[in-house]
Amino acid sequence: MKKICFAATMVACSAFFLQTVYAHEFIVKPERMSTQVGHKMGVKVLSAHVFMKSEEVEPIDQVEVYKVASERQDLQLQVNEQEKILEGEVNDDGENSYLLCGHRKPMIWTKTTEGWKQESKKNLSGVISSGIYEKFSKAYVDGIQNEEKYKISVGHRLEIIPVENPSKLTPGEELQVKVIFDGKPIATELYATFDGFSTTPSTYAYFSATNAKGEGSVKITSNGTWMVRVQHEVEEPNENYDKHVLRAVFLFGVGSVNAG
């Protein structure tokens, strides 16, 4: 059943929230959500609890960012310690839409009685749980010639694919999406928010879920840069960790952020 969850009631929405309250989201955010003629688009890689303000720099050697249009184009990144981000640029022809994609490679984190440690559980004591965490991000940059690029599957293990052009939506409408894991639809929770909705960590403007066919929807309640977020866990007990936790976000613009 679908429902809207605001900051005051977020804890009651789902036990899932308790598991994600300390989870940094990996977000590849373009400077604009629409193309602009003769412009190099600035790109930021954020690690955030408050959407969308970065709180720590992702390890640059564990991150890849690339543009998907007619072919894949990898971006060169650099560290910006002042803003706590990785940053780069992508060529923007002002005509054609594209997807801006990112992958934060798997990293093991183990929760112990002495706190979280970025290492395998194998040689640790007081282990409570351990997981290998992998994150994916996509952003749809709208162009005059959109060519339905928003529907492209880029091959991420966990991926959110819109069924319709998200940039054409207006507040009050719903975005239909499909969520796939290893190319197959899955039932999972959907969380969504927009830039500036709240300064409270890990707070979302909307909560819903997909059905067994991976189909779900998000109610658009405001103009702005929106983010849809999903998580999927796979039990993989071994000497190093207990489970594989995958997270994926999808960004798109509504209203004035797509103007001009």
C-alpha positions as CSV (number, residue, x, y, z in Angstrom):
1,M,0.0,0.0,0.0
2,K,1.3,3.4,-0.9
3,K,1.7,6.3,1.5
4,I,3.4,9.6,1.9
5,C,5.9,10.0,4.8
6,F,7.1,13.3,6.0
7,A,9.9,14.2,8.5
8,A,7.7,14.0,11.6
9,T,6.4,10.5,10.8
10,M,9.4,9.0,9.0
11,V,10.4,6.6,11.9
12,A,6.9,5.0,11.9
13,C,6.9,4.5,8.1
14,S,9.1,1.4,8.1
15,A,11.5,-0.6,10.1
16,F,13.7,-0.2,7.0
17,F,14.4,3.4,8.0
18,L,16.2,2.3,11.2
19,Q,18.6,0.3,9.1
20,T,19.4,3.2,6.8
21,V,19.5,6.1,9.2
22,Y,23.3,6.1,9.2
23,A,23.6,5.2,5.5
24,H,25.4,7.7,3.3
25,E,23.8,7.8,-0.2
26,F,26.1,7.9,-3.2
27,I,24.8,10.6,-5.5
28,V,26.2,11.7,-8.9
29,K,24.6,15.1,-9.3
30,P,24.9,17.2,-12.5
31,E,25.0,21.0,-12.3
32,R,21.8,21.1,-14.3
33,M,19.1,18.6,-15.1
34,S,18.8,19.7,-18.7
35,T,21.3,20.3,-21.5
36,Q,22.6,23.7,-22.5
37,V,24.2,24.6,-25.8
38,G,28.0,25.2,-25.7
39,H,28.2,24.2,-22.1
40,K,30.5,21.9,-20.1
41,M,28.3,20.4,-17.3
42,G,29.8,20.4,-13.9
43,V,29.3,17.1,-12.0
44,K,29.5,16.5,-8.3
45,V,29.8,13.1,-6.5
46,L,28.2,13.4,-3.1
47,S,28.1,11.2,0.0
48,A,25.1,12.5,1.9
49,H,22.6,12.0,4.7
50,V,21.0,15.4,4.1
51,F,19.9,15.5,0.5
52,M,21.7,16.8,-1.3
53,K,24.6,18.1,0.8
54,S,27.8,16.1,0.8
55,E,29.3,15.1,4.2
56,E,32.3,13.2,3.3
57,V,34.5,12.5,0.2
58,E,34.1,9.1,-1.4
59,P,37.5,7.4,-2.0
60,I,38.4,8.5,-5.5
61,D,40.0,5.1,-6.4
62,Q,36.7,3.3,-5.7
63,V,34.4,5.5,-7.8
64,E,33.7,5.6,-11.5
65,V,31.5,8.2,-13.2
66,Y,30.5,8.1,-16.9
67,K,28.0,9.5,-19.4
68,V,25.8,7.2,-21.4
69,A,24.5,8.6,-24.7
70,S,25.4,7.0,-28.0
71,E,28.3,5.3,-26.2
72,R,30.0,5.4,-22.8
73,Q,32.3,8.3,-21.9
74,D,34.2,8.2,-18.7
75,L,34.8,11.3,-16.6
76,Q,38.0,12.4,-14.9
77,L,37.4,13.2,-11.3
78,Q,39.3,15.2,-8.7
79,V,38.9,15.7,-5.0
80,N,37.4,18.9,-3.6
81,E,38.1,18.7,0.1
82,Q,36.4,22.1,0.9
83,E,33.1,20.9,-0.5
84,K,33.7,17.3,0.6
85,I,33.0,16.0,-3.0
86,L,34.6,14.5,-6.0
87,E,34.0,16.7,-9.1
88,G,34.4,16.6,-12.8
89,E,32.9,17.9,-16.1
90,V,31.0,16.3,-18.9
91,N,30.5,17.6,-22.5
92,D,27.0,18.9,-23.1
93,D,25.9,19.6,-26.7
94,G,22.6,21.2,-25.7
95,E,20.5,18.9,-27.9
96,N,20.7,15.3,-26.9
97,S,19.6,13.8,-23.6
98,Y,21.8,11.4,-21.7
99,L,22.3,9.5,-18.5
100,L,25.0,10.4,-16.0
101,C,26.0,7.2,-14.2
102,G,28.2,6.3,-11.2
103,H,29.4,3.3,-9.3
104,R,30.9,3.2,-5.9
105,K,32.7,-0.1,-5.8
106,P,32.0,-2.7,-3.0
107,M,33.6,-1.9,0.4
108,I,33.4,-4.0,3.5
109,W,32.1,-2.5,6.7
110,T,31.8,-4.4,10.0
111,K,29.8,-3.3,13.0
112,T,31.4,-4.3,16.3
113,T,30.8,-3.7,20.0
114,E,33.4,-0.9,19.6
115,G,31.7,0.7,16.6
116,W,32.0,0.5,12.8
117,K,35.2,-0.6,11.1
118,Q,36.1,-0.6,7.4
119,E,37.5,-4.1,7.3
120,S,36.6,-7.8,7.1
121,K,35.0,-9.5,10.1
122,K,37.6,-12.2,9.9
123,N,40.1,-10.9,12.4
124,L,37.8,-8.7,14.5
125,S,36.2,-9.4,17.9
126,G,32.8,-8.3,19.1
127,V,31.3,-8.6,15.6
128,I,27.6,-7.7,15.4
129,S,27.2,-7.7,11.7
130,S,29.3,-7.3,8.5
131,G,28.4,-6.4,5.0
132,I,29.9,-5.5,1.7
133,Y,28.3,-2.3,0.4
134,E,28.0,-1.4,-3.3
135,K,26.3,1.8,-4.6
136,F,25.0,2.9,-7.9
137,S,23.7,6.3,-9.2
138,K,22.0,7.5,-12.3
139,A,20.8,11.0,-13.3
140,Y,18.7,11.8,-16.4
141,V,19.8,15.0,-18.2
142,D,17.0,16.1,-20.5
143,G,17.6,17.3,-24.0
144,I,15.6,18.6,-26.9
145,Q,16.2,15.3,-28.7
146,N,15.4,13.1,-25.7
147,E,15.2,9.8,-27.7
148,E,13.8,8.1,-24.7
149,K,17.3,7.8,-23.2
150,Y,15.7,7.7,-19.7
151,K,14.5,4.1,-20.5
152,I,18.1,2.7,-21.1
153,S,19.3,0.1,-18.7
154,V,23.0,0.8,-18.1
155,G,23.7,-2.7,-16.6
156,H,24.0,-1.8,-12.9
157,R,23.3,-4.8,-10.7
158,L,20.6,-2.8,-8.9
159,E,18.8,-0.2,-11.1
160,I,15.8,2.1,-11.2
161,I,14.4,2.6,-14.7
162,P,11.6,5.1,-15.3
163,V,8.8,4.0,-17.5
164,E,8.1,7.5,-18.8
165,N,10.1,10.7,-19.3
166,P,10.5,12.1,-15.7
167,S,11.4,15.6,-16.9
168,K,7.9,16.0,-18.4
169,L,6.1,15.5,-15.1
170,T,4.5,18.3,-13.0
171,P,3.7,18.4,-9.3
172,G,0.6,16.2,-8.5
173,E,1.6,13.6,-11.1
174,E,3.3,10.2,-10.5
175,L,6.5,8.8,-11.9
176,Q,6.2,5.1,-12.8
177,V,9.4,3.1,-12.4
178,K,10.7,-0.4,-12.6
179,V,13.3,-1.8,-10.3
180,I,15.6,-4.6,-11.4
181,F,18.3,-6.6,-9.7
182,D,20.7,-8.6,-12.0
183,G,18.3,-7.8,-14.8
184,K,15.2,-9.2,-13.1
185,P,12.4,-7.3,-11.4
186,I,12.2,-7.3,-7.6
187,A,9.7,-6.2,-5.0
188,T,11.3,-3.6,-2.7
189,E,10.7,-0.3,-0.9
190,L,10.9,3.0,-2.8
191,Y,12.0,6.1,-1.1
192,A,12.0,9.5,-2.8
193,T,12.8,13.1,-1.9
194,F,13.8,16.4,-3.6
195,D,16.7,18.8,-3.0
196,G,16.0,21.1,-0.1
197,F,13.0,19.1,1.3
198,S,14.6,18.7,4.7
199,T,17.8,19.3,6.7
200,T,17.1,16.3,8.9
201,P,19.4,13.4,8.0
202,S,18.0,10.4,6.0
203,T,14.5,12.1,5.7
204,Y,12.4,11.4,2.6
205,A,9.4,13.1,1.2
206,Y,7.7,10.0,0.0
207,F,7.6,6.2,0.7
208,S,6.1,3.5,-1.5
209,A,7.0,0.0,-2.8
210,T,7.2,-2.0,-6.0
211,N,5.2,-5.1,-6.7
212,A,6.5,-8.5,-7.7
213,K,7.0,-7.2,-11.2
214,G,9.3,-4.5,-9.9
215,E,6.7,-1.8,-10.8
216,G,6.0,1.1,-8.5
217,S,5.3,4.8,-8.5
218,V,6.4,8.0,-6.8
219,K,4.1,11.0,-6.3
220,I,5.7,14.2,-7.4
221,T,4.9,16.9,-4.9
222,S,7.2,19.8,-5.8
223,N,9.4,21.2,-8.6
224,G,13.1,20.6,-8.1
225,T,15.8,17.9,-8.4
226,W,14.3,14.6,-7.3
227,M,16.0,11.4,-6.1
228,V,14.4,8.0,-5.9
229,R,16.3,5.4,-3.7
230,V,16.2,1.6,-3.3
231,Q,18.2,-0.9,-1.4
232,H,18.5,-4.7,-1.8
233,E,20.3,-7.2,0.4
234,V,21.7,-10.6,-0.5
235,E,22.8,-13.0,2.2
236,E,26.3,-14.1,1.3
237,P,27.8,-15.5,4.6
238,N,31.5,-16.1,4.3
239,E,34.7,-15.5,6.4
240,N,34.8,-11.8,5.4
241,Y,31.2,-10.6,5.6
242,D,27.6,-11.8,6.1
243,K,25.7,-10.0,3.3
244,H,25.9,-7.9,0.2
245,V,24.1,-4.6,0.5
246,L,23.3,-2.8,-2.8
247,R,21.9,0.7,-3.1
248,A,20.8,2.7,-6.1
249,V,19.5,6.2,-6.7
250,F,17.9,7.8,-9.7
251,L,17.9,11.6,-10.1
252,F,15.7,13.7,-12.4
253,G,14.5,17.3,-12.7
254,V,10.9,18.6,-12.4
255,G,9.8,22.1,-13.5
256,S,12.2,25.1,-13.4
257,V,15.4,23.0,-13.0
258,N,14.8,21.8,-16.5
259,A,14.2,25.3,-18.0
260,G,16.5,27.0,-20.4
